[in-house]
């Protein structure tokens, strides 16, 4: 997933997730959202673990 942060105006920031966008009131909010999203994407997921156990 490609994640981009873009300033739209002094009081509006946009986070683009591939084709989807989310707008924030500040750069800090946009960056915090991005950090949380990236951490969740990189976290281990139970579904993957169950599939690996079933295959092994």
PyMOL Python script that loads the backbone (N, CA, C, O; Angstrom):
from pymol import cmd

cmd.read_pdbstr("""\
ATOM      1  N   UNK A   1       0.839  -1.166   0.000  1.00  0.00           N
ATOM      2  CA  UNK A   1       0.000   0.000   0.000  1.00  0.00           C
ATOM      3  C   UNK A   1       0.891   1.238   0.000  1.00  0.00           C
ATOM      4  O   UNK A   1       1.788   1.373   0.833  1.00  0.00           O
ATOM      5  N   UNK A   2       0.638   2.117  -0.920  1.00  0.00           N
ATOM      6  CA  UNK A   2       1.402   3.356  -1.003  1.00  0.00           C
ATOM      7  C   UNK A   2       0.687   4.425  -0.174  1.00  0.00           C
ATOM      8  O   UNK A   2      -0.501   4.679  -0.374  1.00  0.00           O
ATOM      9  N   UNK A   3       1.419   5.056   0.766  1.00  0.00           N
ATOM     10  CA  UNK A   3       0.850   6.063   1.642  1.00  0.00           C
ATOM     11  C   UNK A   3       1.584   7.382   1.404  1.00  0.00           C
ATOM     12  O   UNK A   3       2.808   7.442   1.516  1.00  0.00           O
ATOM     13  N   UNK A   4       0.837   8.436   1.077  1.00  0.00           N
ATOM     14  CA  UNK A   4       1.409   9.759   0.845  1.00  0.00           C
ATOM     15  C   UNK A   4       0.724  10.788   1.729  1.00  0.00           C
ATOM     16  O   UNK A   4      -0.481  10.706   1.963  1.00  0.00           O
ATOM     17  N   UNK A   5       1.494  11.763   2.226  1.00  0.00           N
ATOM     18  CA  UNK A   5       0.938  12.868   2.998  1.00  0.00           C
ATOM     19  C   UNK A   5       1.140  14.136   2.177  1.00  0.00           C
ATOM     20  O   UNK A   5       2.232  14.392   1.670  1.00  0.00           O
ATOM     21  N   UNK A   6       0.069  14.932   2.051  1.00  0.00           N
ATOM     22  CA  UNK A   6       0.122  16.124   1.202  1.00  0.00           C
ATOM     23  C   UNK A   6      -0.575  17.288   1.909  1.00  0.00           C
ATOM     24  O   UNK A   6      -1.650  17.121   2.486  1.00  0.00           O
ATOM     25  N   UNK A   7       0.045  18.459   1.860  1.00  0.00           N
ATOM     26  CA  UNK A   7      -0.575  19.666   2.407  1.00  0.00           C
ATOM     27  C   UNK A   7      -1.517  20.250   1.364  1.00  0.00           C
ATOM     28  O   UNK A   7      -1.098  20.567   0.251  1.00  0.00           O
ATOM     29  N   UNK A   8      -2.792  20.393   1.724  1.00  0.00           N
ATOM     30  CA  UNK A   8      -3.778  20.977   0.814  1.00  0.00           C
ATOM     31  C   UNK A   8      -3.881  22.484   1.026  1.00  0.00           C
ATOM     32  O   UNK A   8      -4.027  23.245   0.070  1.00  0.00           O
ATOM     33  N   UNK A   9      -3.803  22.904   2.277  1.00  0.00           N
ATOM     34  CA  UNK A   9      -3.803  24.315   2.661  1.00  0.00           C
ATOM     35  C   UNK A   9      -3.182  24.392   4.046  1.00  0.00           C
ATOM     36  O   UNK A   9      -2.771  23.368   4.589  1.00  0.00           O
ATOM     37  N   UNK A  10      -3.105  25.588   4.631  1.00  0.00           N
ATOM     38  CA  UNK A  10      -2.485  25.707   5.950  1.00  0.00           C
ATOM     39  C   UNK A  10      -3.248  24.948   7.027  1.00  0.00           C
ATOM     40  O   UNK A  10      -2.675  24.579   8.052  1.00  0.00           O
ATOM     41  N   UNK A  11      -4.528  24.716   6.804  1.00  0.00           N
ATOM     42  CA  UNK A  11      -5.330  24.036   7.820  1.00  0.00           C
ATOM     43  C   UNK A  11      -5.912  22.708   7.338  1.00  0.00           C
ATOM     44  O   UNK A  11      -6.847  22.178   7.938  1.00  0.00           O
ATOM     45  N   UNK A  12      -5.351  22.176   6.252  1.00  0.00           N
ATOM     46  CA  UNK A  12      -5.849  20.893   5.739  1.00  0.00           C
ATOM     47  C   UNK A  12      -4.714  20.062   5.164  1.00  0.00           C
ATOM     48  O   UNK A  12      -3.935  20.515   4.325  1.00  0.00           O
ATOM     49  N   UNK A  13      -4.653  18.813   5.656  1.00  0.00           N
ATOM     50  CA  UNK A  13      -3.663  17.852   5.197  1.00  0.00           C
ATOM     51  C   UNK A  13      -4.387  16.604   4.722  1.00  0.00           C
ATOM     52  O   UNK A  13      -5.437  16.242   5.254  1.00  0.00           O
ATOM     53  N   UNK A  14      -3.824  15.955   3.728  1.00  0.00           N
ATOM     54  CA  UNK A  14      -4.457  14.775   3.153  1.00  0.00           C
ATOM     55  C   UNK A  14      -3.494  13.598   3.209  1.00  0.00           C
ATOM     56  O   UNK A  14      -2.316  13.723   2.874  1.00  0.00           O
ATOM     57  N   UNK A  15      -4.019  12.447   3.641  1.00  0.00           N
ATOM     58  CA  UNK A  15      -3.275  11.193   3.590  1.00  0.00           C
ATOM     59  C   UNK A  15      -3.921  10.374   2.486  1.00  0.00           C
ATOM     60  O   UNK A  15      -5.123  10.109   2.517  1.00  0.00           O
ATOM     61  N   UNK A  16      -3.119   9.978   1.516  1.00  0.00           N
ATOM     62  CA  UNK A  16      -3.621   9.179   0.398  1.00  0.00           C
ATOM     63  C   UNK A  16      -3.141   7.749   0.574  1.00  0.00           C
ATOM     64  O   UNK A  16      -1.947   7.491   0.720  1.00  0.00           O
ATOM     65  N   UNK A  17      -4.099   6.820   0.559  1.00  0.00           N
ATOM     66  CA  UNK A  17      -3.826   5.395   0.682  1.00  0.00           C
ATOM     67  C   UNK A  17      -4.231   4.760  -0.634  1.00  0.00           C
ATOM     68  O   UNK A  17      -5.395   4.403  -0.819  1.00  0.00           O
ATOM     69  N   UNK A  18      -3.289   4.614  -1.547  1.00  0.00           N
ATOM     70  CA  UNK A  18      -3.592   4.167  -2.899  1.00  0.00           C
ATOM     71  C   UNK A  18      -4.661   5.090  -3.500  1.00  0.00           C
ATOM     72  O   UNK A  18      -4.370   6.248  -3.800  1.00  0.00           O
ATOM     73  N   UNK A  19      -5.879   4.601  -3.676  1.00  0.00           N
ATOM     74  CA  UNK A  19      -6.960   5.394  -4.286  1.00  0.00           C
ATOM     75  C   UNK A  19      -7.819   6.134  -3.257  1.00  0.00           C
ATOM     76  O   UNK A  19      -8.675   6.929  -3.646  1.00  0.00           O
ATOM     77  N   UNK A  20      -7.621   5.904  -1.987  1.00  0.00           N
ATOM     78  CA  UNK A  20      -8.466   6.483  -0.943  1.00  0.00           C
ATOM     79  C   UNK A  20      -7.755   7.649  -0.269  1.00  0.00           C
ATOM     80  O   UNK A  20      -6.531   7.642  -0.130  1.00  0.00           O
ATOM     81  N   UNK A  21      -8.528   8.655   0.152  1.00  0.00           N
ATOM     82  CA  UNK A  21      -7.946   9.796   0.842  1.00  0.00           C
ATOM     83  C   UNK A  21      -8.669  10.053   2.157  1.00  0.00           C
ATOM     84  O   UNK A  21      -9.869   9.809   2.287  1.00  0.00           O
ATOM     85  N   UNK A  22      -7.908  10.553   3.128  1.00  0.00           N
ATOM     86  CA  UNK A  22      -8.442  10.958   4.422  1.00  0.00           C
ATOM     87  C   UNK A  22      -7.871  12.343   4.701  1.00  0.00           C
ATOM     88  O   UNK A  22      -6.668  12.560   4.554  1.00  0.00           O
ATOM     89  N   UNK A  23      -8.729  13.282   5.105  1.00  0.00           N
ATOM     90  CA  UNK A  23      -8.304  14.659   5.320  1.00  0.00           C
ATOM     91  C   UNK A  23      -8.214  14.950   6.821  1.00  0.00           C
ATOM     92  O   UNK A  23      -9.048  14.501   7.607  1.00  0.00           O
ATOM     93  N   UNK A  24      -7.171  15.720   7.204  1.00  0.00           N
ATOM     94  CA  UNK A  24      -6.931  16.077   8.602  1.00  0.00           C
ATOM     95  C   UNK A  24      -6.736  17.584   8.727  1.00  0.00           C
ATOM     96  O   UNK A  24      -6.447  18.268   7.745  1.00  0.00           O
ATOM     97  N   UNK A  25      -6.900  18.094   9.957  1.00  0.00           N
ATOM     98  CA  UNK A  25      -6.777  19.527  10.207  1.00  0.00           C
ATOM     99  C   UNK A  25      -5.334  19.983  10.412  1.00  0.00           C
ATOM    100  O   UNK A  25      -5.044  21.178  10.356  1.00  0.00           O
ATOM    101  N   UNK A  26      -4.440  19.039  10.648  1.00  0.00           N
ATOM    102  CA  UNK A  26      -3.044  19.424  10.872  1.00  0.00           C
ATOM    103  C   UNK A  26      -2.103  18.345  10.363  1.00  0.00           C
ATOM    104  O   UNK A  26      -2.496  17.197  10.153  1.00  0.00           O
ATOM    105  N   UNK A  27      -0.853  18.741  10.173  1.00  0.00           N
ATOM    106  CA  UNK A  27       0.164  17.777   9.754  1.00  0.00           C
ATOM    107  C   UNK A  27       0.374  16.732  10.850  1.00  0.00           C
ATOM    108  O   UNK A  27       0.568  15.551  10.564  1.00  0.00           O
ATOM    109  N   UNK A  28       0.332  17.181  12.110  1.00  0.00           N
ATOM    110  CA  UNK A  28       0.537  16.253  13.229  1.00  0.00           C
ATOM    111  C   UNK A  28      -0.522  15.149  13.235  1.00  0.00           C
ATOM    112  O   UNK A  28      -0.196  13.982  13.453  1.00  0.00           O
ATOM    113  N   UNK A  29      -1.789  15.508  12.998  1.00  0.00           N
ATOM    114  CA  UNK A  29      -2.852  14.504  12.946  1.00  0.00           C
ATOM    115  C   UNK A  29      -2.635  13.532  11.784  1.00  0.00           C
ATOM    116  O   UNK A  29      -2.821  12.325  11.933  1.00  0.00           O
ATOM    117  N   UNK A  30      -2.247  14.062  10.643  1.00  0.00           N
ATOM    118  CA  UNK A  30      -2.011  13.223   9.462  1.00  0.00           C
ATOM    119  C   UNK A  30      -0.861  12.254   9.710  1.00  0.00           C
ATOM    120  O   UNK A  30      -0.948  11.079   9.353  1.00  0.00           O
ATOM    121  N   UNK A  31       0.202  12.736  10.315  1.00  0.00           N
ATOM    122  CA  UNK A  31       1.363  11.880  10.576  1.00  0.00           C
ATOM    123  C   UNK A  31       1.061  10.836  11.655  1.00  0.00           C
ATOM    124  O   UNK A  31       1.520   9.698  11.557  1.00  0.00           O
ATOM    125  N   UNK A  32       0.303  11.210  12.671  1.00  0.00           N
ATOM    126  CA  UNK A  32      -0.075  10.254  13.714  1.00  0.00           C
ATOM    127  C   UNK A  32      -0.935   9.133  13.117  1.00  0.00           C
ATOM    128  O   UNK A  32      -0.737   7.961  13.438  1.00  0.00           O
ATOM    129  N   UNK A  33      -1.876   9.488  12.261  1.00  0.00           N
ATOM    130  CA  UNK A  33      -2.715   8.493  11.585  1.00  0.00           C
ATOM    131  C   UNK A  33      -1.848   7.554  10.759  1.00  0.00           C
ATOM    132  O   UNK A  33      -2.040   6.338  10.781  1.00  0.00           O
ATOM    133  N   UNK A  34      -0.898   8.122  10.034  1.00  0.00           N
ATOM    134  CA  UNK A  34      -0.010   7.323   9.179  1.00  0.00           C
ATOM    135  C   UNK A  34       0.839   6.359  10.005  1.00  0.00           C
ATOM    136  O   UNK A  34       1.003   5.198   9.631  1.00  0.00           O
ATOM    137  N   UNK A  35       1.381   6.840  11.130  1.00  0.00           N
ATOM    138  CA  UNK A  35       2.184   5.962  12.004  1.00  0.00           C
ATOM    139  C   UNK A  35       1.341   4.804  12.541  1.00  0.00           C
ATOM    140  O   UNK A  35       1.792   3.659  12.563  1.00  0.00           O
ATOM    141  N   UNK A  36       0.122   5.107  12.971  1.00  0.00           N
ATOM    142  CA  UNK A  36      -0.765   4.063  13.491  1.00  0.00           C
ATOM    143  C   UNK A  36      -1.101   3.050  12.406  1.00  0.00           C
ATOM    144  O   UNK A  36      -1.058   1.843  12.643  1.00  0.00           O
ATOM    145  N   UNK A  37      -1.432   3.537  11.224  1.00  0.00           N
ATOM    146  CA  UNK A  37      -1.774   2.652  10.110  1.00  0.00           C
ATOM    147  C   UNK A  37      -0.598   1.751   9.749  1.00  0.00           C
ATOM    148  O   UNK A  37      -0.774   0.546   9.570  1.00  0.00           O
ATOM    149  N   UNK A  38       0.593   2.322   9.640  1.00  0.00           N
ATOM    150  CA  UNK A  38       1.767   1.521   9.280  1.00  0.00           C
ATOM    151  C   UNK A  38       2.067   0.473  10.343  1.00  0.00           C
ATOM    152  O   UNK A  38       2.439  -0.653  10.015  1.00  0.00           O
ATOM    153  N   UNK A  39       1.908   0.835  11.617  1.00  0.00           N
ATOM    154  CA  UNK A  39       2.150  -0.131  12.701  1.00  0.00           C
ATOM    155  C   UNK A  39       1.154  -1.285  12.619  1.00  0.00           C
ATOM    156  O   UNK A  39       1.523  -2.442  12.816  1.00  0.00           O
ATOM    157  N   UNK A  40      -0.099  -0.970  12.329  1.00  0.00           N
ATOM    158  CA  UNK A  40      -1.119  -2.019  12.224  1.00  0.00           C
ATOM    159  C   UNK A  40      -0.874  -2.913  11.019  1.00  0.00           C
ATOM    160  O   UNK A  40      -1.088  -4.124  11.088  1.00  0.00           O
ATOM    161  N   UNK A  41      -0.432  -2.331   9.926  1.00  0.00           N
ATOM    162  CA  UNK A  41      -0.157  -3.135   8.734  1.00  0.00           C
ATOM    163  C   UNK A  41       1.018  -4.086   8.953  1.00  0.00           C
ATOM    164  O   UNK A  41       1.035  -5.191   8.411  1.00  0.00           O
ATOM    165  N   UNK A  42       1.997  -3.656   9.745  1.00  0.00           N
ATOM    166  CA  UNK A  42       3.194  -4.472   9.976  1.00  0.00           C
ATOM    167  C   UNK A  42       3.033  -5.449  11.139  1.00  0.00           C
ATOM    168  O   UNK A  42       3.869  -6.334  11.322  1.00  0.00           O
ATOM    169  N   UNK A  43       1.974  -5.298  11.921  1.00  0.00           N
ATOM    170  CA  UNK A  43       1.761  -6.166  13.087  1.00  0.00           C
ATOM    171  C   UNK A  43       1.429  -7.584  12.636  1.00  0.00           C
ATOM    172  O   UNK A  43       0.858  -7.774  11.562  1.00  0.00           O
ATOM    173  N   UNK A  44       1.781  -8.577  13.445  1.00  0.00           N
ATOM    174  CA  UNK A  44       1.397  -9.957  13.124  1.00  0.00           C
ATOM    175  C   UNK A  44      -0.124 -10.083  13.171  1.00  0.00           C
ATOM    176  O   UNK A  44      -0.789  -9.454  13.994  1.00  0.00           O
ATOM    177  N   UNK A  45      -0.649 -10.892  12.288  1.00  0.00           N
ATOM    178  CA  UNK A  45      -2.087 -11.087  12.206  1.00  0.00           C
ATOM    179  C   UNK A  45      -2.412 -12.555  12.451  1.00  0.00           C
ATOM    180  O   UNK A  45      -1.724 -13.439  11.940  1.00  0.00           O
ATOM    181  N   UNK A  46      -3.460 -12.816  13.232  1.00  0.00           N
ATOM    182  CA  UNK A  46      -3.827 -14.176  13.594  1.00  0.00           C
ATOM    183  C   UNK A  46      -4.183 -15.024  12.386  1.00  0.00           C
ATOM    184  O   UNK A  46      -3.845 -16.207  12.353  1.00  0.00           O
ATOM    185  N   UNK A  47      -4.839 -14.468  11.416  1.00  0.00           N
ATOM    186  CA  UNK A  47      -5.255 -15.249  10.240  1.00  0.00           C
ATOM    187  C   UNK A  47      -4.032 -15.855   9.557  1.00  0.00           C
ATOM    188  O   UNK A  47      -4.043 -17.026   9.178  1.00  0.00           O
ATOM    189  N   UNK A  48      -2.990 -15.065   9.405  1.00  0.00           N
ATOM    190  CA  UNK A  48      -1.767 -15.559   8.775  1.00  0.00           C
ATOM    191  C   UNK A  48      -1.156 -16.661   9.636  1.00  0.00           C
ATOM    192  O   UNK A  48      -0.730 -17.693   9.117  1.00  0.00           O
ATOM    193  N   UNK A  49      -1.115 -16.443  10.951  1.00  0.00           N
ATOM    194  CA  UNK A  49      -0.545 -17.457  11.837  1.00  0.00           C
ATOM    195  C   UNK A  49      -1.310 -18.775  11.758  1.00  0.00           C
ATOM    196  O   UNK A  49      -0.694 -19.841  11.757  1.00  0.00           O
ATOM    197  N   UNK A  50      -2.618 -18.723  11.693  1.00  0.00           N
ATOM    198  CA  UNK A  50      -3.426 -19.944  11.602  1.00  0.00           C
ATOM    199  C   UNK A  50      -3.170 -20.670  10.291  1.00  0.00           C
ATOM    200  O   UNK A  50      -3.090 -21.898  10.270  1.00  0.00           O
ATOM    201  N   UNK A  51      -3.041 -19.934   9.206  1.00  0.00           N
ATOM    202  CA  UNK A  51      -2.773 -20.551   7.904  1.00  0.00           C
ATOM    203  C   UNK A  51      -1.408 -21.231   7.919  1.00  0.00           C
ATOM    204  O   UNK A  51      -1.250 -22.331   7.389  1.00  0.00           O
ATOM    205  N   UNK A  52      -0.435 -20.582   8.520  1.00  0.00           N
ATOM    206  CA  UNK A  52       0.898 -21.166   8.575  1.00  0.00           C
ATOM    207  C   UNK A  52       0.899 -22.435   9.426  1.00  0.00           C
ATOM    208  O   UNK A  52       1.582 -23.399   9.082  1.00  0.00           O
ATOM    209  N   UNK A  53       0.149 -22.454  10.526  1.00  0.00           N
ATOM    210  CA  UNK A  53       0.071 -23.645  11.368  1.00  0.00           C
ATOM    211  C   UNK A  53      -0.612 -24.788  10.645  1.00  0.00           C
ATOM    212  O   UNK A  53      -0.204 -25.942  10.776  1.00  0.00           O
ATOM    213  N   UNK A  54      -1.638 -24.478   9.892  1.00  0.00           N
ATOM    214  CA  UNK A  54      -2.376 -25.502   9.150  1.00  0.00           C
ATOM    215  C   UNK A  54      -1.490 -26.116   8.061  1.00  0.00           C
ATOM    216  O   UNK A  54      -1.590 -27.310   7.776  1.00  0.00           O
ATOM    217  N   UNK A  55      -0.636 -25.307   7.461  1.00  0.00           N
ATOM    218  CA  UNK A  55       0.226 -25.797   6.388  1.00  0.00           C
ATOM    219  C   UNK A  55       1.420 -26.578   6.947  1.00  0.00           C
ATOM    220  O   UNK A  55       1.966 -27.452   6.274  1.00  0.00           O
ATOM    221  N   UNK A  56       1.818 -26.258   8.176  1.00  0.00           N
ATOM    222  CA  UNK A  56       3.022 -26.859   8.737  1.00  0.00           C
ATOM    223  C   UNK A  56       2.770 -28.066   9.474  1.00  0.00           C
ATOM    224  O   UNK A  56       3.702 -28.674  10.001  1.00  0.00           O
TER     225      UNK A  56
END
""", "prot")
cmd.dss("prot")
cmd.show_as("cartoon", "prot")
cmd.util.cbc("prot")
cmd.orient("prot")
